[in-house]
């Protein structure tokens, strides 16, 4: 709890820690002494006290005291980072996920990428607290197994946590990308100090992460937050999960591309925008990244498709606000790169008008401060969070 207050405040005195936690000044002083001895915390000058009095020594986290590795497994790409104790990325590297369906080949590529990143960052292994791994769900976290990710064919109950731990020699923490992104925002982004947060993560699919009362919430099977499988259109297209009209089915990159191509085909021969000309030259040029860039630049077809997708997201955001009563909804991930503001504006508009509790307070919405690195920084932050943030279950059992 003491370290958590120091990390959240980025400059706080012992007296202020005691006031915020309810711990006695003697207890705080003893704990701070241990943190200083272990070099996790450092003293950083003194701050003046209002009305005079003895200046108070300011405490900050010693960012160089340790590091954590983050690794994101996406069906198309592996991303790896090393972060310091404040969650700041030192190095980020990406490479394509090896083709094929053999998990052992993917694990070998992961281990090689981890070694490359640590070497580039100049971080010795004894300074690494652990490795945070995020993968597509569903995940059996208790056994460290990814169960049957829909976009990784034949990966049925793969013990990826143990396989990667054996390959790297590092302790591995396993979670999904959206929860990791939420933890990253809580550690080093917009959710810092916010009690109740929902994170919508836009990647190959649409995921969600929850922080409730400052605690990461994972649910009974530890797979909570699947906002992408909220039904938006009851008669919509069938989703691989078995439902129809799921948010993910309507808003994922493949759906965005398909809808854009459909609209461009209808306008064929009418000239128009650079996007339309690219489509006329070769439809393959109009991929998801091109559509996002075009929407960011104001292309009429791309913006219409993105704005429709944003309205679907906004509808789910209202349900989140009504069901969970969060303080903040964060939108992030590569899936909304270049168009974050359009999604934020659409969600903010409905959050001001539709949730039941809007007359008490309006839920804030923001784009991720970590941008496209949210998942990989968050995966490393999983290690920091597990090591250094107060876990309610542990405090209760104590």
Long-range contacts (C-beta under 8 A, 24 or more apart in sequence): 1-390, 1-395, 2-28, 2-31, 2-32, 2-35, 3-35, 3-40, 3-41, 3-61, 3-388, 4-388, 4-389, 4-390, 6-35, 6-41, 6-59, 6-60, 6-61, 7-61, 7-86, 7-187, 7-388, 7-389, 8-192, 8-193, 10-60, 10-61, 11-44, 11-47, 11-58, 11-59, 11-60, 12-58, 12-59, 13-47, 13-56, 13-57, 13-58, 13-59, 14-56, 14-57, 14-59, 15-56, 16-56, 17-59, 32-59, 38-65, 39-65, 40-65, 40-66, 40-85, 40-388, 61-85, 61-86, 63-88, 66-127, 66-128, 66-129, 67-121, 67-123, 67-127, 67-128, 67-129, 68-128, 68-129, 68-130, 68-131, 68-132, 68-380, 68-381, 68-382, 68-383, 68-384, 69-114, 69-117, 69-118, 69-128, 69-130, 69-131, 69-132, 69-170, 69-380, 69-383, 70-131, 70-132, 70-134, 70-180, 70-376, 70-377, 70-378, 70-379, 70-380, 70-381, 70-382, 70-383, 71-110, 71-113, 71-114, 71-131, 71-132, 71-133, 71-134, 71-164, 71-376, 71-379, 72-134, 72-177, 72-180, 72-375, 72-376, 72-379, 73-97, 73-106, 73-110, 73-133, 73-134, 73-135, 73-136, 73-160, 74-136, 74-177, 74-203, 74-204, 75-136, 75-149, 75-151, 75-152, 75-204, 76-204, 78-106, 78-109, 78-110, 78-113, 79-373, 79-375, 79-376, 80-110, 80-113, 80-114, 80-116, 80-117, 80-376, 81-117, 81-373, 81-376, 81-377, 81-379, 81-380, 82-117, 82-118, 82-121, 82-123, 82-128, 82-380, 83-188, 83-377, 83-380, 83-381, 83-384, 85-384, 85-388, 86-188, 87-184, 87-187, 87-188, 87-377, 87-380, 87-381, 87-384, 88-188, 89-373, 89-376, 89-377, 89-380, 90-121, 90-123, 91-117, 91-120, 91-121, 92-117, 92-373, 92-376, 93-117, 93-120, 101-152, 101-153, 101-154, 101-155, 103-155, 103-158, 103-160, 103-163, 104-163, 107-160, 107-163, 107-164, 107-167, 108-167, 110-164, 110-167, 110-168, 111-164, 111-167, 111-168, 114-168, 114-170, 115-168, 125-169, 125-170, 128-170, 129-383, 129-384, 129-387, 130-170, 130-171, 130-172, 130-173, 130-383, 130-386, 130-387, 131-164, 131-165, 131-168, 131-170, 131-171, 131-172, 131-173, 131-383, 132-172, 132-173, 132-175, 132-180, 132-378, 132-379, 132-380, 132-381, 132-382, 132-383, 133-160, 133-161, 133-164, 133-172, 133-173, 133-174, 133-175, 133-379, 134-174, 134-175, 134-176, 134-177, 134-179, 134-180, 134-375, 134-378, 134-379, 134-382, 135-160, 135-174, 135-176, 135-177, 136-176, 136-177, 136-204, 136-205, 137-176, 137-207, 137-223, 137-226, 138-221, 138-223, 139-174, 139-175, 139-176, 139-222, 139-223, 140-222, 141-174, 141-175, 141-218, 141-222, 142-222, 144-172, 144-174, 146-174, 150-240, 150-241, 151-204, 151-205, 173-382, 173-383, 173-386, 175-379, 175-382, 176-207, 176-209, 176-223, 176-225, 177-201, 177-203, 177-207, 177-333, 177-375, 177-378, 177-379, 178-207, 178-208, 178-209, 178-225, 178-375, 179-207, 179-209, 179-210, 179-216, 179-218, 179-225, 179-378, 179-382, 180-209, 180-375, 180-378, 180-379, 180-381, 180-382, 181-209, 181-332, 181-333, 181-368, 181-370, 181-374, 181-375, 181-378, 182-209, 182-210, 182-211, 182-216, 182-330, 182-378, 183-209, 183-211, 183-216, 183-378, 183-381, 183-382, 183-385, 184-370, 184-374, 184-375, 184-377, 184-378, 184-379, 184-380, 184-381, 185-330, 185-332, 185-368, 185-369, 185-370, 185-374, 185-378, 186-211, 186-216, 186-381, 186-385, 187-378, 187-381, 187-384, 187-385, 187-389, 188-369, 188-370, 188-377, 188-381, 189-330, 189-368, 189-369, 189-370, 189-374, 190-328, 190-330, 190-366, 190-368, 190-369, 191-328, 191-330, 194-327, 194-328, 195-327, 196-324, 196-325, 196-326, 196-327, 196-328, 197-326, 197-327, 197-328, 197-329, 197-330, 198-225, 198-227, 198-320, 198-324, 198-326, 198-328, 198-329, 198-330, 199-225, 199-329, 199-330, 199-332, 199-368, 200-227, 200-313, 200-316, 200-317, 200-329, 200-330, 200-331, 200-332, 201-332, 201-333, 201-374, 201-375, 202-251, 202-331, 202-332, 202-333, 202-334, 202-335, 202-336, 203-333, 203-334, 203-335, 203-375, 204-252, 204-253, 204-335, 205-248, 205-252, 206-247, 206-248, 206-251, 206-252, 206-335, 210-324, 210-326, 212-324, 212-326, 213-392, 214-390, 215-391, 215-392, 216-385, 227-316, 227-320, 228-252, 230-316, 230-319, 232-312, 232-315, 232-316, 247-312, 247-313, 247-316, 250-309, 250-312, 251-309, 251-312, 251-313, 251-335, 252-335, 253-288, 253-335, 254-288, 255-309, 256-288, 256-291, 256-305, 256-306, 256-309, 257-286, 257-287, 257-288, 257-291, 259-305, 259-308, 260-286, 260-291, 260-301, 260-302, 260-305, 261-286, 263-301, 263-304, 263-305, 264-301, 267-301, 272-300, 272-301, 273-299, 273-300, 273-301, 274-299, 275-299, 275-301, 275-302, 276-301, 288-335, 289-337, 292-336, 292-337, 292-338, 292-339, 293-338, 295-338, 295-339, 295-342, 296-338, 296-339, 303-342, 306-339, 306-342, 306-343, 307-342, 307-346, 309-343, 310-339, 310-342, 310-343, 310-345, 310-346, 310-347, 311-346, 313-343, 313-346, 313-347, 314-346, 314-347, 314-349, 314-350, 314-351, 315-350, 317-347, 317-350, 317-351, 317-363, 317-365, 318-350, 318-351, 318-354, 318-355, 321-351, 321-355, 321-357, 321-363, 322-355, 322-356, 322-357, 325-357, 326-363, 327-363, 327-364, 328-363, 328-364, 328-365, 328-366, 329-363, 329-364, 329-365, 329-366, 330-365, 330-366, 330-367, 330-368, 331-365, 331-366, 331-367, 331-368, 332-367, 332-368, 332-370, 332-371, 332-374, 333-368, 333-372, 333-374, 333-375, 334-372, 336-367, 337-371, 337-372, 340-367, 340-368, 341-367, 343-367
